[in-house]
């Protein structure tokens, strides 16, 4: 989760990235997930954003349950992003 206030109100992205046993290193090499927090990320200031935390957790649990066959999965995404500002979801499904 990366958040900022560059335009005033809080904006940012929620992310789910799955590192499968078969393609984990290829996904890691793509650099899709940051391995450390950005120094200016407002999430580090202990801001209370429980609804964003809950949404991020829900997306991860739903995706996990898709991977386990509990929920239907039309497209096998390994990387999903949700933009808070416009609520658009984008994903990547083909591991090169």
Backbone as XML, in Angstrom:
<?xml version="1.0"?>
<chain id="A" units="angstrom">
  <residue number="1" name="UNK">
    <atom name="N" x="0.853" y="-1.154" z="0.000"/>
    <atom name="CA" x="0.000" y="0.000" z="0.000"/>
    <atom name="C" x="0.909" y="1.230" z="0.000"/>
  </residue>
  <residue number="2" name="UNK">
    <atom name="N" x="0.660" y="2.130" z="-0.934"/>
    <atom name="CA" x="1.420" y="3.368" z="-1.007"/>
    <atom name="C" x="0.462" y="4.537" z="-1.060"/>
  </residue>
  <residue number="3" name="UNK">
    <atom name="N" x="0.618" y="5.478" z="-0.150"/>
    <atom name="CA" x="-0.292" y="6.617" z="-0.050"/>
    <atom name="C" x="0.475" y="7.927" z="-0.081"/>
  </residue>
  <residue number="4" name="UNK">
    <atom name="N" x="-0.194" y="8.970" z="-0.581"/>
    <atom name="CA" x="0.421" y="10.294" z="-0.597"/>
    <atom name="C" x="-0.658" y="11.368" z="-0.523"/>
  </residue>
  <residue number="5" name="UNK">
    <atom name="N" x="-0.224" y="12.601" z="-0.324"/>
    <atom name="CA" x="-1.125" y="13.769" z="-0.297"/>
    <atom name="C" x="-0.643" y="14.832" z="-1.273"/>
  </residue>
  <residue number="6" name="UNK">
    <atom name="N" x="-0.129" y="14.419" z="-2.405"/>
    <atom name="CA" x="0.399" y="15.378" z="-3.373"/>
    <atom name="C" x="-0.671" y="16.306" z="-3.907"/>
  </residue>
  <residue number="7" name="UNK">
    <atom name="N" x="-1.916" y="15.865" z="-3.960"/>
    <atom name="CA" x="-3.019" y="16.695" z="-4.458"/>
    <atom name="C" x="-3.918" y="17.189" z="-3.329"/>
  </residue>
  <residue number="8" name="UNK">
    <atom name="N" x="-3.507" y="17.011" z="-2.090"/>
    <atom name="CA" x="-4.324" y="17.415" z="-0.946"/>
    <atom name="C" x="-4.871" y="16.205" z="-0.215"/>
  </residue>
  <residue number="9" name="UNK">
    <atom name="N" x="-6.047" y="15.711" z="-0.621"/>
    <atom name="CA" x="-6.595" y="14.521" z="0.038"/>
    <atom name="C" x="-5.731" y="13.282" z="-0.231"/>
  </residue>
  <residue number="10" name="UNK">
    <atom name="N" x="-5.880" y="12.310" z="0.598"/>
    <atom name="CA" x="-5.085" y="11.086" z="0.478"/>
    <atom name="C" x="-5.421" y="10.351" z="-0.817"/>
  </residue>
  <residue number="11" name="UNK">
    <atom name="N" x="-4.387" y="9.916" z="-1.507"/>
    <atom name="CA" x="-4.512" y="9.114" z="-2.716"/>
    <atom name="C" x="-3.454" y="8.021" z="-2.644"/>
  </residue>
  <residue number="12" name="UNK">
    <atom name="N" x="-3.532" y="7.078" z="-3.525"/>
    <atom name="CA" x="-2.518" y="6.038" z="-3.562"/>
    <atom name="C" x="-3.034" y="4.766" z="-4.190"/>
  </residue>
  <residue number="13" name="UNK">
    <atom name="N" x="-2.300" y="3.690" z="-3.951"/>
    <atom name="CA" x="-2.624" y="2.396" z="-4.546"/>
    <atom name="C" x="-2.562" y="1.294" z="-3.509"/>
  </residue>
  <residue number="14" name="UNK">
    <atom name="N" x="-3.412" y="0.301" z="-3.740"/>
    <atom name="CA" x="-3.354" y="-0.944" z="-2.987"/>
    <atom name="C" x="-2.810" y="-1.986" z="-3.942"/>
  </residue>
  <residue number="15" name="UNK">
    <atom name="N" x="-2.040" y="-2.933" z="-3.425"/>
    <atom name="CA" x="-1.390" y="-3.901" z="-4.292"/>
    <atom name="C" x="-1.490" y="-5.297" z="-3.713"/>
  </residue>
  <residue number="16" name="UNK">
    <atom name="N" x="-1.685" y="-6.255" z="-4.603"/>
    <atom name="CA" x="-1.570" y="-7.674" z="-4.287"/>
    <atom name="C" x="-0.616" y="-8.272" z="-5.314"/>
  </residue>
  <residue number="17" name="UNK">
    <atom name="N" x="0.431" y="-8.923" z="-4.862"/>
    <atom name="CA" x="1.359" y="-9.597" z="-5.764"/>
    <atom name="C" x="1.593" y="-11.000" z="-5.233"/>
  </residue>
  <residue number="18" name="UNK">
    <atom name="N" x="1.388" y="-11.983" z="-6.100"/>
    <atom name="CA" x="1.552" y="-13.387" z="-5.708"/>
    <atom name="C" x="2.841" y="-13.940" z="-6.300"/>
  </residue>
  <residue number="19" name="UNK">
    <atom name="N" x="3.678" y="-14.485" z="-5.448"/>
    <atom name="CA" x="4.934" y="-15.096" z="-5.862"/>
    <atom name="C" x="4.762" y="-16.612" z="-5.795"/>
  </residue>
  <residue number="20" name="UNK">
    <atom name="N" x="4.338" y="-17.205" z="-6.894"/>
    <atom name="CA" x="4.125" y="-18.652" z="-6.920"/>
    <atom name="C" x="5.461" y="-19.391" z="-6.873"/>
  </residue>
  <residue number="21" name="UNK">
    <atom name="N" x="5.399" y="-20.648" z="-6.521"/>
    <atom name="CA" x="6.608" y="-21.469" z="-6.498"/>
    <atom name="C" x="7.222" y="-21.532" z="-7.892"/>
  </residue>
  <residue number="22" name="UNK">
    <atom name="N" x="6.370" y="-21.673" z="-8.910"/>
    <atom name="CA" x="6.853" y="-21.822" z="-10.285"/>
    <atom name="C" x="7.446" y="-20.535" z="-10.869"/>
  </residue>
  <residue number="23" name="UNK">
    <atom name="N" x="6.848" y="-19.390" z="-10.528"/>
    <atom name="CA" x="7.235" y="-18.129" z="-11.173"/>
    <atom name="C" x="7.697" y="-17.053" z="-10.189"/>
  </residue>
  <residue number="24" name="UNK">
    <atom name="N" x="7.928" y="-17.418" z="-8.947"/>
    <atom name="CA" x="8.272" y="-16.437" z="-7.925"/>
    <atom name="C" x="9.455" y="-15.553" z="-8.271"/>
  </residue>
  <residue number="25" name="UNK">
    <atom name="N" x="10.536" y="-16.144" z="-8.746"/>
    <atom name="CA" x="11.726" y="-15.347" z="-9.061"/>
    <atom name="C" x="11.490" y="-14.428" z="-10.243"/>
  </residue>
  <residue number="26" name="UNK">
    <atom name="N" x="10.744" y="-14.881" z="-11.248"/>
    <atom name="CA" x="10.426" y="-14.029" z="-12.404"/>
    <atom name="C" x="9.587" y="-12.832" z="-11.979"/>
  </residue>
  <residue number="27" name="UNK">
    <atom name="N" x="8.622" y="-13.067" z="-11.094"/>
    <atom name="CA" x="7.783" y="-11.966" z="-10.604"/>
    <atom name="C" x="8.636" y="-11.007" z="-9.784"/>
  </residue>
  <residue number="28" name="UNK">
    <atom name="N" x="9.490" y="-11.528" z="-8.917"/>
    <atom name="CA" x="10.365" y="-10.668" z="-8.105"/>
    <atom name="C" x="11.276" y="-9.824" z="-8.988"/>
  </residue>
  <residue number="29" name="UNK">
    <atom name="N" x="11.801" y="-10.414" z="-10.054"/>
    <atom name="CA" x="12.701" y="-9.704" z="-10.967"/>
    <atom name="C" x="12.012" y="-8.558" z="-11.693"/>
  </residue>
  <residue number="30" name="UNK">
    <atom name="N" x="10.684" y="-8.614" z="-11.810"/>
    <atom name="CA" x="9.946" y="-7.525" z="-12.465"/>
    <atom name="C" x="9.903" y="-6.259" z="-11.605"/>
  </residue>
  <residue number="31" name="UNK">
    <atom name="N" x="10.202" y="-6.366" z="-10.322"/>
    <atom name="CA" x="10.228" y="-5.206" z="-9.440"/>
    <atom name="C" x="8.853" y="-4.598" z="-9.181"/>
  </residue>
  <residue number="32" name="UNK">
    <atom name="N" x="7.821" y="-5.400" z="-9.181"/>
    <atom name="CA" x="6.455" y="-4.902" z="-8.994"/>
    <atom name="C" x="6.167" y="-4.502" z="-7.556"/>
  </residue>
  <residue number="33" name="UNK">
    <atom name="N" x="6.796" y="-5.156" z="-6.630"/>
    <atom name="CA" x="6.568" y="-4.880" z="-5.210"/>
    <atom name="C" x="7.821" y="-4.257" z="-4.618"/>
  </residue>
  <residue number="34" name="UNK">
    <atom name="N" x="7.641" y="-3.112" z="-3.996"/>
    <atom name="CA" x="8.772" y="-2.462" z="-3.353"/>
    <atom name="C" x="9.155" y="-3.251" z="-2.115"/>
  </residue>
  <residue number="35" name="UNK">
    <atom name="N" x="10.430" y="-3.369" z="-1.877"/>
    <atom name="CA" x="10.921" y="-4.138" z="-0.742"/>
    <atom name="C" x="11.147" y="-3.276" z="0.491"/>
  </residue>
  <residue number="36" name="UNK">
    <atom name="N" x="10.932" y="-1.964" z="0.371"/>
    <atom name="CA" x="11.040" y="-1.070" z="1.525"/>
    <atom name="C" x="10.054" y="0.084" z="1.338"/>
  </residue>
  <residue number="37" name="UNK">
    <atom name="N" x="9.713" y="0.730" z="2.441"/>
    <atom name="CA" x="8.768" y="1.848" z="2.397"/>
    <atom name="C" x="9.429" y="3.094" z="1.828"/>
  </residue>
  <residue number="38" name="UNK">
    <atom name="N" x="8.637" y="3.873" z="1.108"/>
    <atom name="CA" x="9.108" y="5.172" z="0.636"/>
    <atom name="C" x="9.227" y="6.112" z="1.841"/>
  </residue>
  <residue number="39" name="UNK">
    <atom name="N" x="10.273" y="6.920" z="1.918"/>
    <atom name="CA" x="10.444" y="7.793" z="3.088"/>
    <atom name="C" x="9.329" y="8.813" z="3.262"/>
  </residue>
  <residue number="40" name="UNK">
    <atom name="N" x="8.664" y="9.231" z="2.168"/>
    <atom name="CA" x="7.606" y="10.236" z="2.274"/>
    <atom name="C" x="6.198" y="9.621" z="2.245"/>
  </residue>
  <residue number="41" name="UNK">
    <atom name="N" x="6.096" y="8.311" z="2.365"/>
    <atom name="CA" x="4.803" y="7.639" z="2.355"/>
    <atom name="C" x="4.059" y="7.989" z="3.641"/>
  </residue>
  <residue number="42" name="UNK">
    <atom name="N" x="2.877" y="8.592" z="3.518"/>
    <atom name="CA" x="2.150" y="9.032" z="4.709"/>
    <atom name="C" x="1.676" y="7.873" z="5.565"/>
  </residue>
  <residue number="43" name="UNK">
    <atom name="N" x="1.660" y="6.668" z="5.016"/>
    <atom name="CA" x="1.297" y="5.499" z="5.815"/>
    <atom name="C" x="2.262" y="5.335" z="6.986"/>
  </residue>
  <residue number="44" name="UNK">
    <atom name="N" x="3.499" y="5.784" z="6.810"/>
    <atom name="CA" x="4.512" y="5.680" z="7.871"/>
    <atom name="C" x="4.251" y="6.644" z="9.014"/>
  </residue>
  <residue number="45" name="UNK">
    <atom name="N" x="3.380" y="7.621" z="8.842"/>
    <atom name="CA" x="3.123" y="8.603" z="9.897"/>
    <atom name="C" x="2.055" y="8.132" z="10.869"/>
  </residue>
  <residue number="46" name="UNK">
    <atom name="N" x="1.660" y="6.865" z="10.784"/>
    <atom name="CA" x="0.672" y="6.266" z="11.669"/>
    <atom name="C" x="-0.713" y="6.880" z="11.465"/>
  </residue>
  <residue number="47" name="UNK">
    <atom name="N" x="-0.996" y="7.280" z="10.247"/>
    <atom name="CA" x="-2.302" y="7.830" z="9.929"/>
    <atom name="C" x="-3.355" y="6.729" z="10.062"/>
  </residue>
  <residue number="48" name="UNK">
    <atom name="N" x="-4.524" y="7.063" z="10.536"/>
    <atom name="CA" x="-5.592" y="6.087" z="10.753"/>
    <atom name="C" x="-6.432" y="5.946" z="9.488"/>
  </residue>
  <residue number="49" name="UNK">
    <atom name="N" x="-6.221" y="4.892" z="8.766"/>
    <atom name="CA" x="-6.937" y="4.637" z="7.515"/>
    <atom name="C" x="-7.455" y="3.201" z="7.524"/>
  </residue>
  <residue number="50" name="UNK">
    <atom name="N" x="-8.255" y="2.901" z="8.525"/>
    <atom name="CA" x="-8.704" y="1.525" z="8.730"/>
    <atom name="C" x="-9.475" y="0.977" z="7.540"/>
  </residue>
  <residue number="51" name="UNK">
    <atom name="N" x="-10.246" y="1.818" z="6.848"/>
    <atom name="CA" x="-11.021" y="1.323" z="5.709"/>
    <atom name="C" x="-10.120" y="0.926" z="4.545"/>
  </residue>
  <residue number="52" name="UNK">
    <atom name="N" x="-9.012" y="1.636" z="4.348"/>
    <atom name="CA" x="-8.067" y="1.279" z="3.290"/>
    <atom name="C" x="-7.316" y="0.009" z="3.682"/>
  </residue>
  <residue number="53" name="UNK">
    <atom name="N" x="-6.928" y="-0.093" z="4.946"/>
    <atom name="CA" x="-6.298" y="-1.323" z="5.427"/>
    <atom name="C" x="-7.228" y="-2.517" z="5.237"/>
  </residue>
  <residue number="54" name="UNK">
    <atom name="N" x="-8.502" y="-2.329" z="5.584"/>
    <atom name="CA" x="-9.478" y="-3.419" z="5.466"/>
    <atom name="C" x="-9.681" y="-3.811" z="4.005"/>
  </residue>
  <residue number="55" name="UNK">
    <atom name="N" x="-9.777" y="-2.831" z="3.110"/>
    <atom name="CA" x="-9.964" y="-3.123" z="1.692"/>
    <atom name="C" x="-8.757" y="-3.879" z="1.134"/>
  </residue>
  <residue number="56" name="UNK">
    <atom name="N" x="-7.567" y="-3.450" z="1.488"/>
    <atom name="CA" x="-6.354" y="-4.129" z="1.033"/>
    <atom name="C" x="-6.335" y="-5.575" z="1.532"/>
  </residue>
  <residue number="57" name="UNK">
    <atom name="N" x="-6.691" y="-5.773" z="2.786"/>
    <atom name="CA" x="-6.736" y="-7.128" z="3.344"/>
    <atom name="C" x="-7.795" y="-7.971" z="2.641"/>
  </residue>
  <residue number="58" name="UNK">
    <atom name="N" x="-8.963" y="-7.404" z="2.378"/>
    <atom name="CA" x="-10.031" y="-8.146" z="1.693"/>
    <atom name="C" x="-9.602" y="-8.569" z="0.290"/>
  </residue>
  <residue number="59" name="UNK">
    <atom name="N" x="-8.975" y="-7.671" z="-0.439"/>
    <atom name="CA" x="-8.498" y="-8.028" z="-1.779"/>
    <atom name="C" x="-7.500" y="-9.185" z="-1.712"/>
  </residue>
  <residue number="60" name="UNK">
    <atom name="N" x="-6.608" y="-9.140" z="-0.756"/>
    <atom name="CA" x="-5.604" y="-10.201" z="-0.619"/>
    <atom name="C" x="-6.259" y="-11.530" z="-0.246"/>
  </residue>
  <residue number="61" name="UNK">
    <atom name="N" x="-7.232" y="-11.504" z="0.657"/>
    <atom name="CA" x="-7.903" y="-12.742" z="1.067"/>
    <atom name="C" x="-8.723" y="-13.319" z="-0.083"/>
  </residue>
  <residue number="62" name="UNK">
    <atom name="N" x="-9.438" y="-12.473" z="-0.816"/>
    <atom name="CA" x="-10.217" y="-12.954" z="-1.966"/>
    <atom name="C" x="-9.285" y="-13.594" z="-2.987"/>
  </residue>
  <residue number="63" name="UNK">
    <atom name="N" x="-8.181" y="-12.937" z="-3.279"/>
    <atom name="CA" x="-7.246" y="-13.477" z="-4.264"/>
    <atom name="C" x="-6.640" y="-14.795" z="-3.775"/>
  </residue>
  <residue number="64" name="UNK">
    <atom name="N" x="-6.296" y="-14.848" z="-2.489"/>
    <atom name="CA" x="-5.772" y="-16.080" z="-1.908"/>
    <atom name="C" x="-6.785" y="-17.219" z="-2.059"/>
  </residue>
  <residue number="65" name="UNK">
    <atom name="N" x="-8.047" y="-16.926" z="-1.782"/>
    <atom name="CA" x="-9.086" y="-17.958" z="-1.897"/>
    <atom name="C" x="-9.309" y="-18.361" z="-3.350"/>
  </residue>
  <residue number="66" name="UNK">
    <atom name="N" x="-9.103" y="-17.445" z="-4.280"/>
    <atom name="CA" x="-9.142" y="-17.828" z="-5.698"/>
    <atom name="C" x="-8.024" y="-18.816" z="-6.003"/>
  </residue>
  <residue number="67" name="UNK">
    <atom name="N" x="-6.840" y="-18.530" z="-5.510"/>
    <atom name="CA" x="-5.697" y="-19.404" z="-5.747"/>
    <atom name="C" x="-5.927" y="-20.801" z="-5.156"/>
  </residue>
  <residue number="68" name="UNK">
    <atom name="N" x="-6.696" y="-20.874" z="-4.100"/>
    <atom name="CA" x="-6.986" y="-22.148" z="-3.444"/>
    <atom name="C" x="-8.233" y="-22.835" z="-3.994"/>
  </residue>
  <residue number="69" name="UNK">
    <atom name="N" x="-8.916" y="-22.197" z="-4.975"/>
    <atom name="CA" x="-10.073" y="-22.810" z="-5.598"/>
    <atom name="C" x="-11.392" y="-22.571" z="-4.898"/>
  </residue>
  <residue number="70" name="UNK">
    <atom name="N" x="-11.415" y="-21.712" z="-3.902"/>
    <atom name="CA" x="-12.655" y="-21.417" z="-3.184"/>
    <atom name="C" x="-13.548" y="-20.492" z="-3.994"/>
  </residue>
  <residue number="71" name="UNK">
    <atom name="N" x="-12.960" y="-19.458" z="-4.590"/>
    <atom name="CA" x="-13.682" y="-18.521" z="-5.447"/>
    <atom name="C" x="-13.298" y="-18.757" z="-6.901"/>
  </residue>
  <residue number="72" name="UNK">
    <atom name="N" x="-14.239" y="-18.486" z="-7.791"/>
    <atom name="CA" x="-13.992" y="-18.583" z="-9.226"/>
    <atom name="C" x="-12.939" y="-17.567" z="-9.635"/>
  </residue>
  <residue number="73" name="UNK">
    <atom name="N" x="-12.103" y="-17.949" z="-10.585"/>
    <atom name="CA" x="-11.029" y="-17.085" z="-11.080"/>
    <atom name="C" x="-11.088" y="-17.087" z="-12.602"/>
  </residue>
  <residue number="74" name="UNK">
    <atom name="N" x="-11.577" y="-15.987" z="-13.176"/>
    <atom name="CA" x="-11.653" y="-15.920" z="-14.637"/>
    <atom name="C" x="-10.287" y="-15.662" z="-15.258"/>
  </residue>
  <residue number="75" name="UNK">
    <atom name="N" x="-9.536" y="-14.756" z="-14.669"/>
    <atom name="CA" x="-8.196" y="-14.433" z="-15.158"/>
    <atom name="C" x="-7.212" y="-14.668" z="-14.019"/>
  </residue>
  <residue number="76" name="UNK">
    <atom name="N" x="-6.183" y="-15.467" z="-14.230"/>
    <atom name="CA" x="-5.238" y="-15.784" z="-13.149"/>
    <atom name="C" x="-4.215" y="-14.671" z="-12.905"/>
  </residue>
  <residue number="77" name="UNK">
    <atom name="N" x="-4.657" y="-13.574" z="-12.308"/>
    <atom name="CA" x="-3.757" y="-12.462" z="-12.022"/>
    <atom name="C" x="-2.748" y="-12.842" z="-10.950"/>
  </residue>
  <residue number="78" name="UNK">
    <atom name="N" x="-1.508" y="-12.439" z="-11.165"/>
    <atom name="CA" x="-0.496" y="-12.586" z="-10.121"/>
    <atom name="C" x="-0.162" y="-11.230" z="-9.515"/>
  </residue>
  <residue number="79" name="UNK">
    <atom name="N" x="-0.660" y="-10.156" z="-10.147"/>
    <atom name="CA" x="-0.376" y="-8.797" z="-9.674"/>
    <atom name="C" x="-1.609" y="-7.939" z="-9.908"/>
  </residue>
  <residue number="80" name="UNK">
    <atom name="N" x="-2.132" y="-7.340" z="-8.846"/>
    <atom name="CA" x="-3.309" y="-6.470" z="-8.938"/>
    <atom name="C" x="-3.004" y="-5.135" z="-8.270"/>
  </residue>
  <residue number="81" name="UNK">
    <atom name="N" x="-3.497" y="-4.062" z="-8.879"/>
    <atom name="CA" x="-3.394" y="-2.731" z="-8.300"/>
    <atom name="C" x="-4.776" y="-2.094" z="-8.280"/>
  </residue>
  <residue number="82" name="UNK">
    <atom name="N" x="-5.116" y="-1.437" z="-7.178"/>
    <atom name="CA" x="-6.347" y="-0.663" z="-7.087"/>
    <atom name="C" x="-5.957" y="0.770" z="-6.789"/>
  </residue>
  <residue number="83" name="UNK">
    <atom name="N" x="-6.314" y="1.683" z="-7.690"/>
    <atom name="CA" x="-6.043" y="3.110" z="-7.516"/>
    <atom name="C" x="-7.170" y="3.695" z="-6.675"/>
  </residue>
  <residue number="84" name="UNK">
    <atom name="N" x="-6.838" y="4.337" z="-5.577"/>
    <atom name="CA" x="-7.855" y="4.886" z="-4.681"/>
    <atom name="C" x="-8.617" y="6.028" z="-5.337"/>
  </residue>
  <residue number="85" name="UNK">
    <atom name="N" x="-7.921" y="6.902" z="-6.062"/>
    <atom name="CA" x="-8.543" y="8.091" z="-6.631"/>
    <atom name="C" x="-9.672" y="7.819" z="-7.604"/>
  </residue>
  <residue number="86" name="UNK">
    <atom name="N" x="-9.538" y="6.796" z="-8.434"/>
    <atom name="CA" x="-10.597" y="6.518" z="-9.417"/>
    <atom name="C" x="-11.177" y="5.111" z="-9.278"/>
  </residue>
  <residue number="87" name="UNK">
    <atom name="N" x="-10.728" y="4.376" z="-8.278"/>
    <atom name="CA" x="-11.200" y="3.015" z="-7.990"/>
    <atom name="C" x="-11.050" y="2.066" z="-9.165"/>
  </residue>
  <residue number="88" name="UNK">
    <atom name="N" x="-10.046" y="2.283" z="-9.992"/>
    <atom name="CA" x="-9.772" y="1.369" z="-11.094"/>
    <atom name="C" x="-8.857" y="0.251" z="-10.613"/>
  </residue>
  <residue number="89" name="UNK">
    <atom name="N" x="-9.119" y="-0.936" z="-11.120"/>
    <atom name="CA" x="-8.300" y="-2.103" z="-10.823"/>
    <atom name="C" x="-7.615" y="-2.548" z="-12.095"/>
  </residue>
  <residue number="90" name="UNK">
    <atom name="N" x="-6.324" y="-2.754" z="-12.032"/>
    <atom name="CA" x="-5.577" y="-3.299" z="-13.167"/>
    <atom name="C" x="-4.799" y="-4.500" z="-12.663"/>
  </residue>
  <residue number="91" name="UNK">
    <atom name="N" x="-4.520" y="-5.416" z="-13.575"/>
    <atom name="CA" x="-3.793" y="-6.602" z="-13.169"/>
    <atom name="C" x="-2.928" y="-7.151" z="-14.281"/>
  </residue>
  <residue number="92" name="UNK">
    <atom name="N" x="-1.973" y="-7.978" z="-13.895"/>
    <atom name="CA" x="-1.118" y="-8.678" z="-14.835"/>
    <atom name="C" x="-1.337" y="-10.177" z="-14.622"/>
  </residue>
  <residue number="93" name="UNK">
    <atom name="N" x="-1.482" y="-10.887" z="-15.724"/>
    <atom name="CA" x="-1.786" y="-12.309" z="-15.598"/>
    <atom name="C" x="-0.785" y="-13.222" z="-16.286"/>
  </residue>
  <residue number="94" name="UNK">
    <atom name="N" x="0.049" y="-12.706" z="-17.139"/>
    <atom name="CA" x="0.998" y="-13.554" z="-17.864"/>
    <atom name="C" x="2.404" y="-13.337" z="-17.332"/>
  </residue>
  <residue number="95" name="UNK">
    <atom name="N" x="2.968" y="-14.387" z="-16.751"/>
    <atom name="CA" x="4.352" y="-14.311" z="-16.273"/>
    <atom name="C" x="5.250" y="-14.681" z="-17.447"/>
  </residue>
  <residue number="96" name="UNK">
    <atom name="N" x="6.148" y="-13.776" z="-17.841"/>
    <atom name="CA" x="7.025" y="-14.078" z="-18.985"/>
    <atom name="C" x="8.004" y="-15.205" z="-18.696"/>
  </residue>
</chain>
